[in-house]
């Protein structure tokens, strides 16, 4: 892979001297992707909590039930071939598929692997544990909540005011991925249940097996020829970390990659259709600007309100975000049940200044703004730096890699943060819990939510309404609750939602079968072909 890396770098350096017709060709059995993957902190499915790591987990692991290609909008059978729901007793009994094997070990899938996989999420106790915790599971009770009744039968219990439909969505989420218990435990050190080993190895049943991962450089996968839904057509998937959109474009034009995932709207518009086609995928990712409430200068609700009027929403979506973002000022994405689609804010610096003056907030104010050092985040930050300055709020932009920015965010050491959020699973509670719920704001109560990470504790009534919506079984009443929660959060919160993402993926004309659902966990390479 070092040779490939050198070849790619050489191609990018010499491309300008080559005519467009002198393009290279990637191997027929290999898909080479240029993508910014520097947000990855861990690829262990029990720890992976970033967008790029979510894509990886989907390629290498399966869940009992899952959203899958070719239609990622439908919940289907995964490692379980069938299940029986007992709503009265809050249990779901799963029967596993026959003949499924882990790769590369060849060990057969058993109910013991399911029990082990669910338990280890709580033992290693990383951010995703909170997702499975929604089922009422803890480190102390998970042994009683997930029980192997036979080698092919697992009984899963859930507790609290949640429905079985909600429970199934949780079980389709990333941390519910099933790992090879024998292999993982054989590589455990100091009781970590294989956490360190799984950061550079895979032990799943998925359509691909990890061949090599080097942070901020490469993620290389080999096809699993025995995958239970059929072997992938591509024998190899090579994802090259390429942070710069301009370099991604050069590599695509030269033929050194088959796909570029982070091109700008201008680059997309200028593509020669003979060189590459562009496919568009609506996303559930919501972008936002947030202010850390540990900083006393950022805690006045009038400051939050003014901030809503200092984002040049239309200016950005009409220019460098054109085609890749739409204005959306609520935390649950448009196009999904329960969405609140009112966008009451527009760029109005005079109104923002009046709000600040009325509240007695003295300007100028200097605020550091952490941002991922790649397109379009740096462009968005520069736009906000200019627009907020009109009201005397001066952003000092601090660029960093995705993992650096996210780690700082999780440690609550930022002032302002420009980031994005996608639901952990396709249920509005996933985002409601993240944006409108926090009942313990103490430093020791780490929660993988935007509320806790910004040290914001919503009013008790708002957190209570999130709990109520989670338990509501009537779909119409439930959606109405979520719309009300979004309206309240939108009106008074240090988290300012701005845009909803639209993915534009550029690929060679001969690439077919790529599937990209609404969230990064719904990216699938197993059906890709080169015609």
Phi, psi and omega per residue, in radians:
X1 nan -0.459 3.073
X2 -1.116 -0.625 3.095
X3 -1.131 -0.710 3.123
X4 -1.119 -0.758 3.133
X5 -1.019 -0.779 3.136
X6 -1.087 -0.694 -3.142
X7 -1.122 -0.704 -3.136
X8 -1.154 -0.746 3.120
X9 -1.099 -0.762 3.129
X10 -1.061 -0.702 3.136
X11 -1.072 -0.753 -3.113
X12 -1.154 -0.533 -3.114
X13 -1.364 -0.537 -3.035
X14 -1.817 -0.029 -2.995
X15 -1.041 -0.681 -3.046
X16 -1.068 -0.350 3.134
X17 -1.533 -0.084 -3.063
X18 -1.745 2.484 3.002
X19 -1.233 2.674 -3.105
X20 -1.026 -0.523 -3.091
X21 -1.278 -0.336 -3.097
X22 -1.574 1.177 -3.085
X23 -1.707 2.564 3.071
X24 -1.362 3.110 3.099
X25 -2.434 2.303 3.064
X26 -1.366 2.755 3.128
X27 -0.985 2.570 -3.076
X28 -1.107 -0.474 -3.093
X29 -1.751 0.237 -3.051
X30 -2.295 2.314 3.024
X31 -1.812 2.129 3.129
X32 -1.916 2.182 -3.035
X33 -2.069 2.335 2.987
X34 -1.745 2.144 -3.031
X35 -2.725 2.551 3.007
X36 -1.409 1.942 -3.121
X37 -2.106 0.443 -3.089
X38 -1.388 0.065 3.047
X39 -1.407 -0.208 -3.054
X40 -1.153 2.178 3.022
X41 -1.764 -0.687 3.124
X42 -2.678 2.592 3.070
X43 -1.912 0.092 2.983
X44 -1.147 2.165 -3.082
X45 -1.067 -0.353 3.082
X46 -1.473 -0.104 -3.126
X47 -2.196 -0.465 -3.059
X48 -1.008 2.174 -3.065
X49 -2.454 0.292 -3.121
X50 -1.963 2.903 -3.085
X51 -1.082 -0.900 -3.081
X52 -1.146 -0.644 3.113
X53 -1.210 -0.491 3.048
X54 -1.124 -0.713 3.078
X55 -1.073 -0.749 -3.136
X56 -1.086 -0.821 -3.094
X57 -1.024 -0.678 3.133
X58 -1.100 -0.562 -3.123
X59 -1.321 -0.478 -2.946
X60 -1.958 -0.232 -3.081
X61 -2.325 2.804 3.040
X62 -2.198 2.882 3.072
X63 -2.126 2.967 3.128
X64 -1.015 -0.824 3.025
X65 -2.234 2.634 -3.063
X66 -2.792 2.823 2.960
X67 -1.596 2.240 -2.906
X68 -2.446 2.804 2.995
X69 -1.188 2.617 0.121
X70 -1.522 -0.128 -3.123
X71 -2.155 1.606 -3.088
X72 -1.315 0.121 3.082
X73 -1.557 -0.104 -3.078
X74 -2.027 2.349 3.061
X75 -1.387 2.183 -3.052
X76 -2.316 3.038 3.094
X77 -1.153 2.388 3.053
X78 -1.963 -1.890 3.088
X79 -1.352 -0.279 3.028
X80 -1.651 2.263 3.113
X81 -1.473 -0.356 3.118
X82 -2.796 2.859 3.089
X83 -2.698 2.659 3.134
X84 -2.120 2.227 -3.091
X85 -1.767 2.299 3.041
X86 -2.088 1.592 -3.075
X87 -1.108 -0.643 -3.090
X88 -1.079 -0.710 -3.117
X89 -1.761 0.069 3.108
X90 0.924 0.954 3.081
X91 -2.338 2.631 3.023
X92 -2.280 2.169 -3.128
X93 -1.813 2.084 -3.077
X94 -1.840 2.389 2.995
X95 -1.893 2.166 -3.048
X96 -1.341 2.695 3.049
X97 -1.130 2.682 3.088
X98 -1.535 2.526 2.948
X99 1.337 0.188 3.129
X100 -1.392 2.369 3.140
X101 -2.198 2.582 3.024
X102 -1.378 2.621 3.057
X103 -2.143 2.470 0.159
X104 -1.638 0.103 -3.015
X105 -1.258 -0.564 -3.039
X106 1.456 0.073 3.111
X107 -1.146 2.435 3.123
X108 -1.301 2.530 3.051
X109 -1.214 2.293 3.056
X110 -2.354 2.954 3.106
X111 -1.070 -0.504 3.119
X112 -1.085 -0.559 3.109
X113 -1.188 -0.641 3.111
X114 -1.137 -0.826 3.141
X115 -1.049 -0.811 -3.133
X116 -1.067 -0.785 -3.076
X117 -1.100 -0.742 -3.137
X118 -1.202 -0.706 -3.113
X119 -1.150 -0.725 -3.043
X120 -1.129 -0.466 3.086
X121 -1.018 -0.667 -3.119
X122 -1.467 -0.502 3.114
X123 -1.221 -0.809 3.119
X124 -1.314 -0.434 2.936
X125 0.951 0.963 3.050
X126 -1.719 -3.098 -3.044
X127 -0.884 -0.776 -3.074
X128 -1.123 -0.221 3.125
X129 -1.027 -0.518 -3.134
X130 -1.120 -0.488 -3.135
X131 -1.187 -0.921 3.106
X132 -1.168 -0.415 3.086
X133 -1.096 -0.360 3.096
X134 -1.123 -0.294 3.105
X135 -1.478 0.072 -3.097
X136 1.492 0.254 -3.117
X137 -1.561 2.559 3.020
X138 -2.428 3.000 3.081
X139 -1.049 -0.566 -3.078
X140 -1.407 -0.452 -3.060
X141 -1.995 -0.056 -3.037
X142 -1.069 -0.505 3.102
X143 -1.112 -0.500 3.118
X144 -1.556 -0.333 -3.084
X145 -1.591 -0.371 3.117
X146 -2.249 1.926 -2.992
X147 -2.260 2.301 3.058
X148 -1.494 1.997 3.126
X149 -1.526 -0.405 3.079
X150 -2.798 3.028 3.117
X151 -1.036 -0.342 -3.103
X152 -2.098 0.142 -3.076
X153 -2.273 2.276 3.122
X154 -2.220 2.296 3.054
X155 -1.844 2.145 -3.137
X156 -1.996 2.254 3.111
X157 -1.867 2.665 3.038
X158 -2.391 2.708 -3.050
X159 -2.283 2.854 3.119
X160 1.618 3.141 -3.101
X161 -1.501 1.233 3.085
X162 -2.318 2.736 3.140
X163 -1.632 2.901 3.100
X164 -1.154 -0.560 3.102
X165 -1.099 -0.722 3.085
X166 -1.127 -0.745 3.140
X167 -1.054 -0.717 3.129
X168 -1.132 -0.654 3.094
X169 -1.127 -0.670 3.086
X170 -1.117 -0.725 -3.127
X171 -1.239 -0.217 3.055
X172 -1.631 0.062 -3.098
X173 -1.503 2.920 -3.019
X174 -0.953 -0.855 -3.087
X175 -1.177 -0.178 3.083
X176 -1.508 0.191 3.078
X177 -1.133 2.505 -3.064
X178 -1.719 2.225 -3.135
X179 -1.894 2.798 3.110
X180 -1.313 1.759 -3.010
X181 -1.075 -0.693 -3.106
X182 -1.144 -0.802 -3.124
X183 -1.204 -0.780 -3.114
X184 -1.106 -0.790 -3.110
X185 -1.168 -0.526 3.098
X186 -1.159 -0.366 3.136
X187 -1.891 0.262 3.117
X188 -1.257 2.513 3.057
X189 -2.338 2.298 3.109
X190 0.942 0.653 3.075
X191 1.253 0.360 -3.079
X192 -1.514 0.074 3.135
X193 0.903 0.695 3.045
X194 1.372 0.218 -3.071
X195 -1.047 -0.814 3.140
X196 -1.121 -0.725 -3.099
X197 -1.163 -0.682 -3.108
X198 -1.283 -0.064 3.051
X199 -1.390 -0.141 3.092
X200 -2.475 0.237 3.122
X201 -2.520 2.766 3.038
X202 -2.056 2.697 3.132
X203 -2.625 1.073 -3.069
X204 -2.184 -2.979 3.134
X205 -1.924 0.096 -2.963
X206 -1.169 3.092 -3.106
X207 -1.214 -0.254 3.121
X208 -2.321 2.766 3.110
X209 -2.131 2.416 3.121
X210 -1.162 2.232 3.049
X211 -1.732 -0.756 -3.106
X212 -2.771 2.396 3.004
X213 -2.357 2.145 3.008
X214 -2.205 2.093 -3.051
X215 -0.932 2.379 3.104
X216 1.030 0.452 3.135
X217 -2.476 -1.038 -3.021
X218 -2.731 2.580 2.994
X219 -2.322 1.958 -3.021
X220 -2.057 2.269 -3.097
X221 -2.159 2.535 3.015
X222 -1.979 2.543 -3.115
X223 -1.151 2.522 3.005
X224 -1.600 1.849 -3.058
X225 -1.177 -0.296 -3.103
X226 -1.839 0.328 -3.102
X227 -1.028 2.389 -2.970
X228 -1.177 -0.300 3.065
X229 -1.773 0.159 3.118
X230 1.920 2.473 -3.121
X231 -1.152 2.427 3.073
X232 -1.086 2.617 3.100
X233 -1.214 -0.627 3.110
X234 -1.461 2.189 3.130
X235 -1.368 -0.372 -3.107
X236 -2.473 2.435 2.974
X237 -2.099 2.123 3.118
X238 -2.057 2.009 3.119
X239 -1.852 1.926 -3.136
X240 -1.608 2.258 3.046
X241 -1.266 1.972 3.082
X242 -2.304 1.822 -3.026
X243 -1.289 -0.620 -3.013
X244 -1.503 2.223 3.124
X245 -1.071 -0.638 -3.123
X246 -1.104 -0.683 3.116
X247 -1.215 -0.680 3.067
X248 -1.012 -0.752 -3.138
X249 -1.098 -0.780 3.140
X250 -1.060 -0.758 -3.124
X251 -1.157 -0.636 3.096
X252 -1.183 -0.773 -3.121
X253 -1.161 -0.558 -3.132
X254 -1.417 -0.213 -3.121
X255 1.529 0.133 -3.116
X256 -1.399 -0.269 3.003
X257 -2.317 2.729 3.131
X258 -1.636 -0.320 -3.011
X259 -2.613 2.439 3.055
X260 -2.210 2.202 -2.970
X261 -1.799 -0.161 -3.003
X262 -2.262 0.671 3.120
X263 -1.330 2.683 3.124
X264 -1.442 2.839 3.105
X265 -0.985 -0.692 3.122
X266 -1.111 -0.706 3.125
X267 -1.165 -0.706 3.099
X268 -1.057 -0.816 -3.094
X269 -1.117 -0.509 -3.076
X270 -1.603 0.070 -3.104
X271 -1.210 2.390 3.009
X272 -1.360 2.105 -3.112
X273 -1.052 -0.324 3.067
X274 -1.305 -0.380 -3.134
X275 -1.609 -0.740 -3.082
X276 -2.723 2.605 3.004
X277 -1.857 2.844 -3.136
X278 -2.173 2.222 3.066
X279 -1.981 2.471 -3.026
X280 -1.982 2.385 -3.088
X281 -2.371 1.960 3.061
X282 -1.039 2.414 -3.057
X283 -2.055 2.780 3.079
X284 -1.648 0.064 -3.106
X285 -1.274 2.241 3.108
X286 -1.964 2.242 3.127
X287 -1.662 2.581 -3.065
X288 -2.677 2.786 2.992
X289 -1.990 2.311 -3.103
X290 -2.351 2.752 -3.092
X291 -2.184 2.250 -3.089
X292 -1.291 2.132 -3.093
X293 -1.376 0.003 2.980
X294 -1.274 -0.303 3.094
X295 -1.633 1.978 -3.030
X296 -1.085 -0.434 3.141
X297 -1.277 -0.156 -3.067
X298 -1.979 0.224 -2.997
X299 -1.704 -0.122 -3.112
X300 -1.339 2.169 3.128
X301 -0.968 -0.479 3.099
X302 -1.165 -0.590 3.071
X303 -1.113 -0.747 3.122
X304 -1.074 -0.781 -3.119
X305 -1.089 -0.778 3.139
X306 -1.064 -0.663 -3.123
X307 -1.023 -0.599 3.129
X308 -1.065 -0.507 -3.103
X309 -1.661 0.100 -3.117
X310 -1.935 0.095 3.047
X311 -1.659 2.193 3.137
X312 -1.505 1.286 -3.058
X313 -0.973 -0.937 -3.052
X314 -1.216 -0.647 3.141
X315 -1.052 -0.682 -3.138
X316 -1.296 -0.773 -3.092
X317 -1.278 -0.308 3.079
X318 -1.543 -0.128 -3.088
X319 -2.200 -1.800 -2.969
X320 -1.297 -0.184 3.064
X321 -1.818 0.097 -3.053
X322 -1.006 2.205 3.112
X323 1.496 -0.209 -3.084
X324 -2.041 -0.182 3.086
X325 -2.502 2.570 2.952
X326 -2.142 2.621 3.121
X327 -1.174 2.186 3.096
X328 -2.656 2.073 -2.967
X329 -1.930 0.516 3.070
X330 -2.352 2.842 -2.980
X331 -1.445 -0.311 3.102
X332 -1.784 2.240 -2.971
X333 -1.130 2.560 3.058
X334 -1.099 2.553 3.125
X335 1.696 -0.056 3.129
X336 -2.114 2.568 3.133
X337 -0.945 2.361 3.135
X338 1.631 0.015 -3.120
X339 -1.254 2.516 3.031
X340 -1.921 1.996 -2.922
X341 -1.853 0.246 3.106
X342 -1.397 2.188 3.107
X343 -1.997 1.462 -2.991
X344 -1.404 -0.167 -3.021
X345 -1.831 2.502 3.039
X346 -2.469 2.886 -3.077
X347 -1.180 2.043 -3.093
X348 -2.638 1.403 -3.083
X349 -1.076 -0.547 3.112
X350 -1.129 -0.737 3.112
X351 -1.144 -0.695 3.118
X352 -1.076 -0.762 3.130
X353 -1.091 -0.687 3.130
X354 -1.130 -0.697 3.114
X355 -1.103 -0.767 3.134
X356 -1.130 -0.753 -3.118
X357 -1.140 -0.749 -3.140
X358 -1.079 -0.589 -3.140
X359 -1.473 -0.051 3.133
X360 1.313 0.392 3.135
X361 -1.485 2.049 -3.084
X362 -1.434 2.409 3.075
X363 -2.110 2.788 0.109
X364 -1.361 2.727 3.086
X365 -2.156 2.311 3.098
X366 -1.798 2.261 -3.085
X367 -2.375 2.304 3.042
X368 -1.384 2.463 -3.125
X369 -2.183 1.914 3.109
X370 -1.426 2.419 -3.070
X371 -2.649 2.541 3.068
X372 -1.203 2.305 -3.014
X373 -1.449 1.126 3.068
X374 -2.806 2.935 3.108
X375 -1.293 2.450 0.061
X376 -1.683 0.143 -2.978
X377 -1.121 -0.754 -3.137
X378 -1.141 -0.636 3.095
X379 -1.148 -0.716 3.105
X380 -1.103 -0.739 -3.138
X381 -1.097 -0.719 3.139
X382 -1.164 -0.639 3.078
X383 -1.101 -0.784 3.141
X384 -1.199 -0.605 3.084
X385 -1.015 -0.760 -3.137
X386 -1.240 -0.759 -3.063
X387 -1.276 -0.666 3.130
X388 -1.228 -0.518 3.131
X389 -1.081 -0.455 3.127
X390 -1.067 -0.399 3.135
X391 -1.931 0.226 3.082
X392 1.461 0.279 3.052
X393 -1.838 1.949 -3.004
X394 -1.825 1.964 3.128
X395 -1.491 2.283 2.929
X396 -1.767 1.913 -3.026
X397 -1.357 2.245 3.094
X398 -2.046 1.731 -3.140
X399 -1.404 2.646 3.088
X400 -2.819 2.971 3.041
X401 -1.171 2.868 3.132
X402 -0.998 -0.782 -3.105
X403 -1.168 -0.628 3.112
X404 -1.133 -0.806 -3.118
X405 -1.130 -0.799 -3.103
X406 -1.163 -0.680 3.106
X407 -1.096 -0.733 3.100
X408 -1.107 -0.696 3.117
X409 -1.091 -0.790 -3.141
X410 -1.140 -0.467 3.122
X411 -1.513 -0.062 3.105
X412 1.039 0.696 -3.122
X413 -1.905 0.151 3.126
X414 -1.570 3.008 2.897
X415 -1.810 -1.148 3.046
X416 -2.061 2.628 -3.058
X417 -2.416 2.313 3.052
X418 -1.917 1.939 -3.032
X419 -2.562 -2.941 -3.117
X420 -2.494 2.831 -3.106
X421 -2.517 2.360 2.997
X422 -2.162 2.562 -3.122
X423 -1.102 2.567 3.090
X424 -1.244 -0.458 3.056
X425 -2.727 2.774 -2.959
X426 -1.428 1.227 3.030
X427 -2.502 2.323 -3.055
X428 -1.031 -0.357 3.092
X429 -1.087 -0.523 3.141
X430 -0.995 -0.738 3.131
X431 -1.494 -0.579 3.115
X432 -1.078 -0.737 3.102
X433 -1.120 -0.605 -3.106
X434 -1.311 -0.596 -2.994
X435 -1.900 -0.249 -3.010
X436 -2.413 0.264 -3.076
X437 -2.382 2.263 3.040
X438 -2.978 1.843 -3.106
X439 -1.821 -0.077 3.090
X440 -2.492 1.771 -3.034
X441 -1.660 0.197 -3.093
X442 -1.204 2.689 -3.109
X443 -1.081 -0.534 -3.088
X444 -1.463 -0.025 -3.073
X445 -1.851 0.909 -3.027
X446 -0.812 2.289 3.089
X447 -2.334 2.374 3.140
X448 -1.421 1.037 -3.098
X449 -2.270 2.768 3.080
X450 -1.240 -0.531 3.130
X451 -1.112 -0.933 -3.109
X452 -1.152 -0.730 -3.088
X453 -1.134 -0.446 3.045
X454 -1.714 0.179 3.094
X455 0.976 0.583 3.117
X456 -1.827 2.189 3.071
X457 -1.870 1.854 -3.134
X458 -1.057 2.827 3.040
X459 -0.927 2.529 -3.090
X460 -0.987 -0.615 -3.117
X461 -1.149 -0.578 3.139
X462 -1.248 -0.774 3.077
X463 -1.067 -0.657 3.127
X464 -1.153 -0.609 3.123
X465 -1.204 -0.557 3.061
X466 -1.099 -0.763 3.105
X467 -1.096 -0.719 3.140
X468 -1.111 -0.759 -3.130
X469 -1.123 -0.648 -3.139
X470 -1.066 -0.599 -3.067
X471 -1.563 -0.245 -3.070
X472 -1.196 2.218 -3.095
X473 -1.616 -0.406 3.131
X474 -1.353 2.067 -3.049
X475 -1.017 -0.726 -3.111
X476 -1.181 -0.763 3.108
X477 -1.133 -0.674 -3.131
X478 -1.126 -0.807 3.134
X479 -1.096 -0.664 3.121
X480 -1.113 -0.665 3.093
X481 -1.104 -0.768 -3.127
X482 -1.157 -0.618 3.082
X483 -1.123 -0.707 3.119
X484 -1.160 -0.708 3.114
X485 -1.052 -0.758 3.138
X486 -1.147 -0.671 3.137
X487 -1.098 -0.753 3.127
X488 -1.153 -0.797 -3.103
X489 -1.135 -0.673 -3.141
X490 -1.091 -0.658 -3.027
X491 -1.332 -0.471 -3.066
X492 -2.675 1.515 -3.126
X493 -2.770 2.580 3.054
X494 -1.397 0.148 3.113
X495 -1.926 1.973 -3.031
X496 -1.844 1.811 3.109
X497 -1.289 2.473 -3.026
X498 -2.192 -0.896 -3.008
X499 -2.451 2.777 2.955
X500 -2.010 2.406 -2.990
X501 -1.466 2.573 2.966
X502 -2.204 2.106 -3.099
X503 -1.454 2.241 3.023
X504 -2.027 1.944 -3.071
X505 -1.902 2.141 3.109
X506 -1.679 2.337 -3.112
X507 -2.593 2.772 3.096
X508 -1.034 2.599 -3.095
X509 -1.035 -0.430 -3.082
X510 -1.522 -0.029 3.131
X511 -1.479 2.189 3.103
X512 -2.326 2.854 3.012
X513 1.486 0.039 3.103
X514 -1.258 2.336 -3.109
X515 -2.124 2.236 -3.127
X516 -2.354 1.814 -3.136
X517 -1.421 -2.861 -2.992
X518 -1.296 -0.381 3.104
X519 -2.232 2.883 -3.027
X520 -1.162 -0.433 3.062
X521 -1.165 -0.251 -3.098
X522 -1.826 0.583 3.036
X523 -1.741 2.238 -3.039
X524 -2.305 2.282 3.078
X525 -1.857 -0.122 -2.961
X526 -1.209 -0.307 3.124
X527 -1.776 0.042 -3.089
X528 -1.186 2.401 3.044
X529 -2.361 2.829 2.972
X530 -2.035 1.912 -3.067
X531 -1.413 nan nan
